Amino acid sequence: MSGKRIVVVKGSPRNNGNSAALADQVAAGALVECFYLHEMEINACDACDACQTKAYAGCIVEDDMQIIYRALLDADALVIASPVYWFTVSAQTKLFMDRCYALIDEGGYSLRKKKIGIVMSYGDSDPFDSGAVNAFRTFQDGFRYIGAEIAGFVYGSASNPGEIRDNEAVMAKAFKLGEKLAAGKK
C-alpha cells in the first residue's frame, strides 16, 4: 500500500448506510482519514468572499470545516460519499461542497491537484428515475470547473441501510477505487 493520503467525507446521515458502506470499502483499499459529516458542525457558506481575497487564505467561519480543510490540503486524493436525496447529493454533502469554495490558492483551487473519487447510493434501481444522474452532473461539472480529475465513480442501488454490502460487484468496484487512489493511478 502506498503512502498516498486520502480523505473520505461521508455525506449521509446514516453512518451505517449504503453510501457509507461504499466509502468504507474504498477505505479498505487505501490509507485514509474519514470524516462523518453528519456528526460535525459544518455551517453554510455565508458568501462573505473573505476566502477569495489575497489578504486572507481560507475560510473565516470557525467550525469543523477547519479540520477538514487541513486534511484536504495535505491529502493526495478525496473521496466523497453521498446518498441521493431528492434527486441530488445529501444536504451534508452539499454543505461540504459549498464550503470547498474557500480552497483557493495562488494557482487556483487547491482541489484541482487532487484525485477525486465519488461513491453514491440511491434507492430506485434506475439512476435516471432516482435522480442519481443529477448528482453525477453536480460532481462532474464542479470538478471540471476547478480542473480536478475524477478518478472514478462507484454507485449502486440499495434502499435499506447497509443493503449495498450484498452487492458484491459494486463493493469490489469500491475497493478497486481505493486501491487506484492509493496508487495514484489515473
PyMOL CGO cylinders between C-alpha atoms (Angstrom):
from pymol import cmd
from pymol.cgo import CYLINDER

trace = [
    CYLINDER, 0.00, 0.00, 0.00, 1.28, 3.43, -0.95, 0.3, 1, 1, 1, 1, 1, 1,
    CYLINDER, 1.28, 3.43, -0.95, 1.91, 6.43, 1.25, 0.3, 1, 1, 1, 1, 1, 1,
    CYLINDER, 1.91, 6.43, 1.25, -0.76, 8.48, -0.54, 0.3, 1, 1, 1, 1, 1, 1,
    CYLINDER, -0.76, 8.48, -0.54, -3.04, 10.39, 1.80, 0.3, 1, 1, 1, 1, 1, 1,
    CYLINDER, -3.04, 10.39, 1.80, -6.73, 10.10, 1.06, 0.3, 1, 1, 1, 1, 1, 1,
    CYLINDER, -6.73, 10.10, 1.06, -9.55, 11.99, 2.74, 0.3, 1, 1, 1, 1, 1, 1,
    CYLINDER, -9.55, 11.99, 2.74, -13.02, 10.41, 2.72, 0.3, 1, 1, 1, 1, 1, 1,
    CYLINDER, -13.02, 10.41, 2.72, -16.07, 12.50, 3.56, 0.3, 1, 1, 1, 1, 1, 1,
    CYLINDER, -16.07, 12.50, 3.56, -19.27, 10.64, 4.29, 0.3, 1, 1, 1, 1, 1, 1,
    CYLINDER, -19.27, 10.64, 4.29, -22.27, 12.79, 3.49, 0.3, 1, 1, 1, 1, 1, 1,
    CYLINDER, -22.27, 12.79, 3.49, -25.04, 10.52, 4.70, 0.3, 1, 1, 1, 1, 1, 1,
    CYLINDER, -25.04, 10.52, 4.70, -26.96, 10.97, 7.93, 0.3, 1, 1, 1, 1, 1, 1,
    CYLINDER, -26.96, 10.97, 7.93, -26.61, 7.19, 8.33, 0.3, 1, 1, 1, 1, 1, 1,
    CYLINDER, -26.61, 7.19, 8.33, -23.11, 6.16, 9.36, 0.3, 1, 1, 1, 1, 1, 1,
    CYLINDER, -23.11, 6.16, 9.36, -24.07, 2.55, 8.58, 0.3, 1, 1, 1, 1, 1, 1,
    CYLINDER, -24.07, 2.55, 8.58, -25.95, 3.40, 5.37, 0.3, 1, 1, 1, 1, 1, 1,
    CYLINDER, -25.95, 3.40, 5.37, -25.25, 2.38, 1.81, 0.3, 1, 1, 1, 1, 1, 1,
    CYLINDER, -25.25, 2.38, 1.81, -23.02, 5.25, 0.67, 0.3, 1, 1, 1, 1, 1, 1,
    CYLINDER, -23.02, 5.25, 0.67, -21.10, 4.90, 3.96, 0.3, 1, 1, 1, 1, 1, 1,
    CYLINDER, -21.10, 4.90, 3.96, -20.63, 1.18, 3.23, 0.3, 1, 1, 1, 1, 1, 1,
    CYLINDER, -20.63, 1.18, 3.23, -19.23, 2.04, -0.19, 0.3, 1, 1, 1, 1, 1, 1,
    CYLINDER, -19.23, 2.04, -0.19, -16.93, 4.63, 1.38, 0.3, 1, 1, 1, 1, 1, 1,
    CYLINDER, -16.93, 4.63, 1.38, -15.71, 2.06, 3.91, 0.3, 1, 1, 1, 1, 1, 1,
    CYLINDER, -15.71, 2.06, 3.91, -14.95, -0.32, 1.05, 0.3, 1, 1, 1, 1, 1, 1,
    CYLINDER, -14.95, -0.32, 1.05, -12.95, 2.37, -0.76, 0.3, 1, 1, 1, 1, 1, 1,
    CYLINDER, -12.95, 2.37, -0.76, -11.11, 2.97, 2.52, 0.3, 1, 1, 1, 1, 1, 1,
    CYLINDER, -11.11, 2.97, 2.52, -10.31, -0.74, 2.77, 0.3, 1, 1, 1, 1, 1, 1,
    CYLINDER, -10.31, -0.74, 2.77, -8.33, -0.37, -0.46, 0.3, 1, 1, 1, 1, 1, 1,
    CYLINDER, -8.33, -0.37, -0.46, -6.34, 2.66, 0.73, 0.3, 1, 1, 1, 1, 1, 1,
    CYLINDER, -6.34, 2.66, 0.73, -4.86, 4.54, 3.69, 0.3, 1, 1, 1, 1, 1, 1,
    CYLINDER, -4.86, 4.54, 3.69, -7.46, 7.13, 4.58, 0.3, 1, 1, 1, 1, 1, 1,
    CYLINDER, -7.46, 7.13, 4.58, -8.72, 9.69, 7.03, 0.3, 1, 1, 1, 1, 1, 1,
    CYLINDER, -8.72, 9.69, 7.03, -12.53, 9.63, 7.24, 0.3, 1, 1, 1, 1, 1, 1,
    CYLINDER, -12.53, 9.63, 7.24, -14.91, 12.38, 8.26, 0.3, 1, 1, 1, 1, 1, 1,
    CYLINDER, -14.91, 12.38, 8.26, -18.55, 11.65, 9.02, 0.3, 1, 1, 1, 1, 1, 1,
    CYLINDER, -18.55, 11.65, 9.02, -20.16, 14.98, 8.10, 0.3, 1, 1, 1, 1, 1, 1,
    CYLINDER, -20.16, 14.98, 8.10, -23.47, 14.37, 9.89, 0.3, 1, 1, 1, 1, 1, 1,
    CYLINDER, -23.47, 14.37, 9.89, -21.73, 14.38, 13.28, 0.3, 1, 1, 1, 1, 1, 1,
    CYLINDER, -21.73, 14.38, 13.28, -19.70, 17.50, 12.55, 0.3, 1, 1, 1, 1, 1, 1,
    CYLINDER, -19.70, 17.50, 12.55, -20.63, 21.14, 12.95, 0.3, 1, 1, 1, 1, 1, 1,
    CYLINDER, -20.63, 21.14, 12.95, -20.45, 22.48, 9.42, 0.3, 1, 1, 1, 1, 1, 1,
    CYLINDER, -20.45, 22.48, 9.42, -22.23, 25.74, 8.76, 0.3, 1, 1, 1, 1, 1, 1,
    CYLINDER, -22.23, 25.74, 8.76, -23.37, 27.07, 5.43, 0.3, 1, 1, 1, 1, 1, 1,
    CYLINDER, -23.37, 27.07, 5.43, -21.11, 29.37, 3.44, 0.3, 1, 1, 1, 1, 1, 1,
    CYLINDER, -21.11, 29.37, 3.44, -22.06, 32.95, 4.34, 0.3, 1, 1, 1, 1, 1, 1,
    CYLINDER, -22.06, 32.95, 4.34, -20.85, 34.34, 0.98, 0.3, 1, 1, 1, 1, 1, 1,
    CYLINDER, -20.85, 34.34, 0.98, -18.54, 36.89, 2.61, 0.3, 1, 1, 1, 1, 1, 1,
    CYLINDER, -18.54, 36.89, 2.61, -15.83, 36.17, 0.00, 0.3, 1, 1, 1, 1, 1, 1,
    CYLINDER, -15.83, 36.17, 0.00, -13.06, 36.69, 2.57, 0.3, 1, 1, 1, 1, 1, 1,
    CYLINDER, -13.06, 36.69, 2.57, -11.55, 33.44, 1.30, 0.3, 1, 1, 1, 1, 1, 1,
    CYLINDER, -11.55, 33.44, 1.30, -11.22, 34.96, -2.16, 0.3, 1, 1, 1, 1, 1, 1,
    CYLINDER, -11.22, 34.96, -2.16, -9.03, 37.90, -1.14, 0.3, 1, 1, 1, 1, 1, 1,
    CYLINDER, -9.03, 37.90, -1.14, -5.26, 37.78, -1.30, 0.3, 1, 1, 1, 1, 1, 1,
    CYLINDER, -5.26, 37.78, -1.30, -5.09, 39.16, 2.23, 0.3, 1, 1, 1, 1, 1, 1,
    CYLINDER, -5.09, 39.16, 2.23, -6.80, 36.09, 3.65, 0.3, 1, 1, 1, 1, 1, 1,
    CYLINDER, -6.80, 36.09, 3.65, -6.26, 32.46, 2.74, 0.3, 1, 1, 1, 1, 1, 1,
    CYLINDER, -6.26, 32.46, 2.74, -9.04, 30.20, 3.93, 0.3, 1, 1, 1, 1, 1, 1,
    CYLINDER, -9.04, 30.20, 3.93, -12.50, 30.42, 5.38, 0.3, 1, 1, 1, 1, 1, 1,
    CYLINDER, -12.50, 30.42, 5.38, -13.29, 32.69, 8.30, 0.3, 1, 1, 1, 1, 1, 1,
    CYLINDER, -13.29, 32.69, 8.30, -16.23, 30.56, 9.50, 0.3, 1, 1, 1, 1, 1, 1,
    CYLINDER, -16.23, 30.56, 9.50, -14.98, 28.82, 12.65, 0.3, 1, 1, 1, 1, 1, 1,
    CYLINDER, -14.98, 28.82, 12.65, -16.48, 25.34, 12.64, 0.3, 1, 1, 1, 1, 1, 1,
    CYLINDER, -16.48, 25.34, 12.64, -15.41, 21.75, 11.93, 0.3, 1, 1, 1, 1, 1, 1,
    CYLINDER, -15.41, 21.75, 11.93, -14.67, 22.51, 8.28, 0.3, 1, 1, 1, 1, 1, 1,
    CYLINDER, -14.67, 22.51, 8.28, -11.38, 23.95, 9.55, 0.3, 1, 1, 1, 1, 1, 1,
    CYLINDER, -11.38, 23.95, 9.55, -10.36, 20.39, 10.50, 0.3, 1, 1, 1, 1, 1, 1,
    CYLINDER, -10.36, 20.39, 10.50, -11.34, 19.07, 7.08, 0.3, 1, 1, 1, 1, 1, 1,
    CYLINDER, -11.34, 19.07, 7.08, -9.55, 21.90, 5.26, 0.3, 1, 1, 1, 1, 1, 1,
    CYLINDER, -9.55, 21.90, 5.26, -6.24, 20.96, 6.90, 0.3, 1, 1, 1, 1, 1, 1,
    CYLINDER, -6.24, 20.96, 6.90, -6.71, 17.31, 5.97, 0.3, 1, 1, 1, 1, 1, 1,
    CYLINDER, -6.71, 17.31, 5.97, -7.70, 18.16, 2.40, 0.3, 1, 1, 1, 1, 1, 1,
    CYLINDER, -7.70, 18.16, 2.40, -4.68, 20.37, 1.84, 0.3, 1, 1, 1, 1, 1, 1,
    CYLINDER, -4.68, 20.37, 1.84, -2.36, 17.54, 2.94, 0.3, 1, 1, 1, 1, 1, 1,
    CYLINDER, -2.36, 17.54, 2.94, -4.22, 14.83, 1.02, 0.3, 1, 1, 1, 1, 1, 1,
    CYLINDER, -4.22, 14.83, 1.02, -3.38, 13.39, -2.39, 0.3, 1, 1, 1, 1, 1, 1,
    CYLINDER, -3.38, 13.39, -2.39, -6.97, 12.33, -3.04, 0.3, 1, 1, 1, 1, 1, 1,
    CYLINDER, -6.97, 12.33, -3.04, -10.51, 12.98, -1.88, 0.3, 1, 1, 1, 1, 1, 1,
    CYLINDER, -10.51, 12.98, -1.88, -13.44, 10.55, -1.80, 0.3, 1, 1, 1, 1, 1, 1,
    CYLINDER, -13.44, 10.55, -1.80, -16.93, 11.96, -1.45, 0.3, 1, 1, 1, 1, 1, 1,
    CYLINDER, -16.93, 11.96, -1.45, -19.65, 9.52, -0.43, 0.3, 1, 1, 1, 1, 1, 1,
    CYLINDER, -19.65, 9.52, -0.43, -23.26, 10.57, -0.66, 0.3, 1, 1, 1, 1, 1, 1,
    CYLINDER, -23.26, 10.57, -0.66, -26.67, 9.03, -0.90, 0.3, 1, 1, 1, 1, 1, 1,
    CYLINDER, -26.67, 9.03, -0.90, -29.00, 10.56, -3.46, 0.3, 1, 1, 1, 1, 1, 1,
    CYLINDER, -29.00, 10.56, -3.46, -31.72, 12.52, -1.68, 0.3, 1, 1, 1, 1, 1, 1,
    CYLINDER, -31.72, 12.52, -1.68, -34.38, 14.41, -3.57, 0.3, 1, 1, 1, 1, 1, 1,
    CYLINDER, -34.38, 14.41, -3.57, -32.62, 13.98, -6.92, 0.3, 1, 1, 1, 1, 1, 1,
    CYLINDER, -32.62, 13.98, -6.92, -29.14, 15.13, -5.90, 0.3, 1, 1, 1, 1, 1, 1,
    CYLINDER, -29.14, 15.13, -5.90, -26.50, 14.86, -3.17, 0.3, 1, 1, 1, 1, 1, 1,
    CYLINDER, -26.50, 14.86, -3.17, -27.41, 14.90, 0.52, 0.3, 1, 1, 1, 1, 1, 1,
    CYLINDER, -27.41, 14.90, 0.52, -27.62, 18.21, 2.40, 0.3, 1, 1, 1, 1, 1, 1,
    CYLINDER, -27.62, 18.21, 2.40, -24.47, 17.30, 4.36, 0.3, 1, 1, 1, 1, 1, 1,
    CYLINDER, -24.47, 17.30, 4.36, -22.56, 16.70, 1.13, 0.3, 1, 1, 1, 1, 1, 1,
    CYLINDER, -22.56, 16.70, 1.13, -23.81, 19.94, -0.39, 0.3, 1, 1, 1, 1, 1, 1,
    CYLINDER, -23.81, 19.94, -0.39, -22.72, 21.95, 2.67, 0.3, 1, 1, 1, 1, 1, 1,
    CYLINDER, -22.72, 21.95, 2.67, -19.26, 20.39, 2.41, 0.3, 1, 1, 1, 1, 1, 1,
    CYLINDER, -19.26, 20.39, 2.41, -19.04, 21.12, -1.31, 0.3, 1, 1, 1, 1, 1, 1,
    CYLINDER, -19.04, 21.12, -1.31, -20.19, 24.72, -0.89, 0.3, 1, 1, 1, 1, 1, 1,
    CYLINDER, -20.19, 24.72, -0.89, -17.57, 25.31, 1.79, 0.3, 1, 1, 1, 1, 1, 1,
    CYLINDER, -17.57, 25.31, 1.79, -14.84, 23.97, -0.53, 0.3, 1, 1, 1, 1, 1, 1,
    CYLINDER, -14.84, 23.97, -0.53, -15.23, 27.34, -2.27, 0.3, 1, 1, 1, 1, 1, 1,
    CYLINDER, -15.23, 27.34, -2.27, -12.67, 28.57, 0.27, 0.3, 1, 1, 1, 1, 1, 1,
    CYLINDER, -12.67, 28.57, 0.27, -9.98, 26.21, -1.03, 0.3, 1, 1, 1, 1, 1, 1,
    CYLINDER, -9.98, 26.21, -1.03, -8.43, 28.73, -3.35, 0.3, 1, 1, 1, 1, 1, 1,
    CYLINDER, -8.43, 28.73, -3.35, -4.70, 29.28, -3.62, 0.3, 1, 1, 1, 1, 1, 1,
    CYLINDER, -4.70, 29.28, -3.62, -2.47, 31.40, -5.84, 0.3, 1, 1, 1, 1, 1, 1,
    CYLINDER, -2.47, 31.40, -5.84, -2.74, 28.90, -8.71, 0.3, 1, 1, 1, 1, 1, 1,
    CYLINDER, -2.74, 28.90, -8.71, -6.49, 28.37, -8.49, 0.3, 1, 1, 1, 1, 1, 1,
    CYLINDER, -6.49, 28.37, -8.49, -8.43, 25.83, -6.48, 0.3, 1, 1, 1, 1, 1, 1,
    CYLINDER, -8.43, 25.83, -6.48, -6.37, 23.59, -4.19, 0.3, 1, 1, 1, 1, 1, 1,
    CYLINDER, -6.37, 23.59, -4.19, -8.57, 20.59, -5.02, 0.3, 1, 1, 1, 1, 1, 1,
    CYLINDER, -8.57, 20.59, -5.02, -7.51, 20.72, -8.68, 0.3, 1, 1, 1, 1, 1, 1,
    CYLINDER, -7.51, 20.72, -8.68, -4.33, 18.90, -7.64, 0.3, 1, 1, 1, 1, 1, 1,
    CYLINDER, -4.33, 18.90, -7.64, -6.22, 16.03, -6.01, 0.3, 1, 1, 1, 1, 1, 1,
    CYLINDER, -6.22, 16.03, -6.01, -7.59, 12.83, -7.48, 0.3, 1, 1, 1, 1, 1, 1,
    CYLINDER, -7.59, 12.83, -7.48, -11.31, 12.63, -6.77, 0.3, 1, 1, 1, 1, 1, 1,
    CYLINDER, -11.31, 12.63, -6.77, -13.36, 9.50, -6.12, 0.3, 1, 1, 1, 1, 1, 1,
    CYLINDER, -13.36, 9.50, -6.12, -17.14, 9.62, -5.94, 0.3, 1, 1, 1, 1, 1, 1,
    CYLINDER, -17.14, 9.62, -5.94, -19.31, 6.92, -4.33, 0.3, 1, 1, 1, 1, 1, 1,
    CYLINDER, -19.31, 6.92, -4.33, -23.08, 7.13, -4.29, 0.3, 1, 1, 1, 1, 1, 1,
    CYLINDER, -23.08, 7.13, -4.29, -26.10, 5.06, -3.43, 0.3, 1, 1, 1, 1, 1, 1,
    CYLINDER, -26.10, 5.06, -3.43, -29.70, 5.61, -4.42, 0.3, 1, 1, 1, 1, 1, 1,
    CYLINDER, -29.70, 5.61, -4.42, -32.99, 3.90, -3.77, 0.3, 1, 1, 1, 1, 1, 1,
    CYLINDER, -32.99, 3.90, -3.77, -34.51, 3.40, -7.21, 0.3, 1, 1, 1, 1, 1, 1,
    CYLINDER, -34.51, 3.40, -7.21, -32.89, 0.81, -9.45, 0.3, 1, 1, 1, 1, 1, 1,
    CYLINDER, -32.89, 0.81, -9.45, -32.68, 3.35, -12.29, 0.3, 1, 1, 1, 1, 1, 1,
    CYLINDER, -32.68, 3.35, -12.29, -30.08, 6.15, -11.99, 0.3, 1, 1, 1, 1, 1, 1,
    CYLINDER, -30.08, 6.15, -11.99, -32.35, 8.45, -14.02, 0.3, 1, 1, 1, 1, 1, 1,
    CYLINDER, -32.35, 8.45, -14.02, -35.55, 7.87, -12.03, 0.3, 1, 1, 1, 1, 1, 1,
    CYLINDER, -35.55, 7.87, -12.03, -33.65, 8.12, -8.75, 0.3, 1, 1, 1, 1, 1, 1,
    CYLINDER, -33.65, 8.12, -8.75, -32.03, 11.44, -9.64, 0.3, 1, 1, 1, 1, 1, 1,
    CYLINDER, -32.03, 11.44, -9.64, -28.53, 9.99, -9.40, 0.3, 1, 1, 1, 1, 1, 1,
    CYLINDER, -28.53, 9.99, -9.40, -27.71, 11.48, -12.80, 0.3, 1, 1, 1, 1, 1, 1,
    CYLINDER, -27.71, 11.48, -12.80, -28.24, 14.95, -11.29, 0.3, 1, 1, 1, 1, 1, 1,
    CYLINDER, -28.24, 14.95, -11.29, -25.71, 14.15, -8.57, 0.3, 1, 1, 1, 1, 1, 1,
    CYLINDER, -25.71, 14.15, -8.57, -23.26, 12.80, -11.18, 0.3, 1, 1, 1, 1, 1, 1,
    CYLINDER, -23.26, 12.80, -11.18, -23.54, 16.07, -13.08, 0.3, 1, 1, 1, 1, 1, 1,
    CYLINDER, -23.54, 16.07, -13.08, -23.06, 18.11, -9.91, 0.3, 1, 1, 1, 1, 1, 1,
    CYLINDER, -23.06, 18.11, -9.91, -19.74, 16.37, -9.33, 0.3, 1, 1, 1, 1, 1, 1,
    CYLINDER, -19.74, 16.37, -9.33, -18.68, 16.34, -12.99, 0.3, 1, 1, 1, 1, 1, 1,
    CYLINDER, -18.68, 16.34, -12.99, -19.46, 20.00, -13.59, 0.3, 1, 1, 1, 1, 1, 1,
    CYLINDER, -19.46, 20.00, -13.59, -17.97, 21.23, -10.32, 0.3, 1, 1, 1, 1, 1, 1,
    CYLINDER, -17.97, 21.23, -10.32, -14.72, 19.32, -10.57, 0.3, 1, 1, 1, 1, 1, 1,
    CYLINDER, -14.72, 19.32, -10.57, -14.34, 20.06, -14.28, 0.3, 1, 1, 1, 1, 1, 1,
    CYLINDER, -14.34, 20.06, -14.28, -14.74, 23.77, -13.48, 0.3, 1, 1, 1, 1, 1, 1,
    CYLINDER, -14.74, 23.77, -13.48, -11.89, 23.75, -10.97, 0.3, 1, 1, 1, 1, 1, 1,
    CYLINDER, -11.89, 23.75, -10.97, -9.71, 21.45, -13.09, 0.3, 1, 1, 1, 1, 1, 1,
    CYLINDER, -9.71, 21.45, -13.09, -9.74, 18.43, -10.75, 0.3, 1, 1, 1, 1, 1, 1,
    CYLINDER, -9.74, 18.43, -10.75, -9.65, 14.91, -12.13, 0.3, 1, 1, 1, 1, 1, 1,
    CYLINDER, -9.65, 14.91, -12.13, -12.39, 12.49, -11.15, 0.3, 1, 1, 1, 1, 1, 1,
    CYLINDER, -12.39, 12.49, -11.15, -10.54, 9.19, -10.91, 0.3, 1, 1, 1, 1, 1, 1,
    CYLINDER, -10.54, 9.19, -10.91, -13.70, 7.12, -10.62, 0.3, 1, 1, 1, 1, 1, 1,
    CYLINDER, -13.70, 7.12, -10.62, -17.39, 6.84, -9.81, 0.3, 1, 1, 1, 1, 1, 1,
    CYLINDER, -17.39, 6.84, -9.81, -18.84, 3.90, -7.90, 0.3, 1, 1, 1, 1, 1, 1,
    CYLINDER, -18.84, 3.90, -7.90, -22.58, 3.77, -7.44, 0.3, 1, 1, 1, 1, 1, 1,
    CYLINDER, -22.58, 3.77, -7.44, -25.35, 1.35, -6.78, 0.3, 1, 1, 1, 1, 1, 1,
    CYLINDER, -25.35, 1.35, -6.78, -28.95, 0.94, -5.82, 0.3, 1, 1, 1, 1, 1, 1,
    CYLINDER, -28.95, 0.94, -5.82, -29.97, -0.02, -2.30, 0.3, 1, 1, 1, 1, 1, 1,
    CYLINDER, -29.97, -0.02, -2.30, -32.83, 1.13, -0.11, 0.3, 1, 1, 1, 1, 1, 1,
    CYLINDER, -32.83, 1.13, -0.11, -32.26, -0.32, 3.36, 0.3, 1, 1, 1, 1, 1, 1,
    CYLINDER, -32.26, -0.32, 3.36, -29.26, 0.75, 5.46, 0.3, 1, 1, 1, 1, 1, 1,
    CYLINDER, -29.26, 0.75, 5.46, -26.25, -1.44, 4.71, 0.3, 1, 1, 1, 1, 1, 1,
    CYLINDER, -26.25, -1.44, 4.71, -28.05, -3.40, 1.97, 0.3, 1, 1, 1, 1, 1, 1,
    CYLINDER, -28.05, -3.40, 1.97, -25.43, -2.43, -0.61, 0.3, 1, 1, 1, 1, 1, 1,
    CYLINDER, -25.43, -2.43, -0.61, -22.92, -4.71, 1.14, 0.3, 1, 1, 1, 1, 1, 1,
    CYLINDER, -22.92, -4.71, 1.14, -24.75, -7.61, -0.55, 0.3, 1, 1, 1, 1, 1, 1,
    CYLINDER, -24.75, -7.61, -0.55, -23.89, -6.22, -4.00, 0.3, 1, 1, 1, 1, 1, 1,
    CYLINDER, -23.89, -6.22, -4.00, -20.51, -7.89, -4.50, 0.3, 1, 1, 1, 1, 1, 1,
    CYLINDER, -20.51, -7.89, -4.50, -19.84, -6.23, -7.86, 0.3, 1, 1, 1, 1, 1, 1,
    CYLINDER, -19.84, -6.23, -7.86, -20.32, -2.69, -6.54, 0.3, 1, 1, 1, 1, 1, 1,
    CYLINDER, -20.32, -2.69, -6.54, -18.34, -3.46, -3.37, 0.3, 1, 1, 1, 1, 1, 1,
    CYLINDER, -18.34, -3.46, -3.37, -15.46, -4.82, -5.50, 0.3, 1, 1, 1, 1, 1, 1,
    CYLINDER, -15.46, -4.82, -5.50, -15.50, -1.63, -7.61, 0.3, 1, 1, 1, 1, 1, 1,
    CYLINDER, -15.50, -1.63, -7.61, -15.36, 0.47, -4.43, 0.3, 1, 1, 1, 1, 1, 1,
    CYLINDER, -15.36, 0.47, -4.43, -12.35, -1.49, -3.17, 0.3, 1, 1, 1, 1, 1, 1,
    CYLINDER, -12.35, -1.49, -3.17, -10.60, -1.11, -6.52, 0.3, 1, 1, 1, 1, 1, 1,
    CYLINDER, -10.60, -1.11, -6.52, -11.24, 2.64, -6.47, 0.3, 1, 1, 1, 1, 1, 1,
    CYLINDER, -11.24, 2.64, -6.47, -9.47, 2.81, -3.10, 0.3, 1, 1, 1, 1, 1, 1,
    CYLINDER, -9.47, 2.81, -3.10, -6.52, 0.86, -4.48, 0.3, 1, 1, 1, 1, 1, 1,
    CYLINDER, -6.52, 0.86, -4.48, -6.39, 3.09, -7.57, 0.3, 1, 1, 1, 1, 1, 1,
    CYLINDER, -6.39, 3.09, -7.57, -6.39, 6.27, -5.50, 0.3, 1, 1, 1, 1, 1, 1,
    CYLINDER, -6.39, 6.27, -5.50, -3.76, 4.86, -3.13, 0.3, 1, 1, 1, 1, 1, 1,
    CYLINDER, -3.76, 4.86, -3.13, -1.53, 4.03, -6.07, 0.3, 1, 1, 1, 1, 1, 1,
    CYLINDER, -1.53, 4.03, -6.07, -2.07, 7.47, -7.61, 0.3, 1, 1, 1, 1, 1, 1,
    CYLINDER, -2.07, 7.47, -7.61, -3.27, 5.91, -10.90, 0.3, 1, 1, 1, 1, 1, 1,
    CYLINDER, -3.27, 5.91, -10.90, -5.42, 7.67, -13.47, 0.3, 1, 1, 1, 1, 1, 1,
]
cmd.load_cgo(trace, "trace")
